[in-house]
Amino acid sequence: MKQKLQRRLEHLKNNQEFQDRLQEMRPQKSIWGFLGVILFFFLPELLNVLYYQEINNWMVNFAQTAPSPEIGDKLIWMSKNLFDGEISWLNLAIGTGFLVWLFKGK
């Protein structure tokens, strides 16, 4: 199994098409690349931690105007699961990885 993974990794390292696609995905070394990573990965986490109660209260009020009670209940359930005031460490790790890739890349 380990040898099979090593072969696939070597294949990806030598595959020029994969390397080109990987470079296309890399954030650009500019203020827009930096702001894109910050706004997409870090700002939502900050807003979730600081304003989760206000967001949930707004969703409860919004759900009262839903076309049917089932939709309103699903909106409330979804908002309570999404906006719980906890940090998504996976999202922060991905954002940090992109920032490191942005500044340490070629």
Secondary structure, DSSP 8 states (H G I E B T S, - for coil): -HHHHHHHHHHHHH-HHHHHHHHHHS--SSHHHHHHHIIIIIHHHHHHHHHHHHHHHHHHHHHTTSSSHHHHHHHHHHHHHH-SS---HHHHHHHHHHHHHHHH--
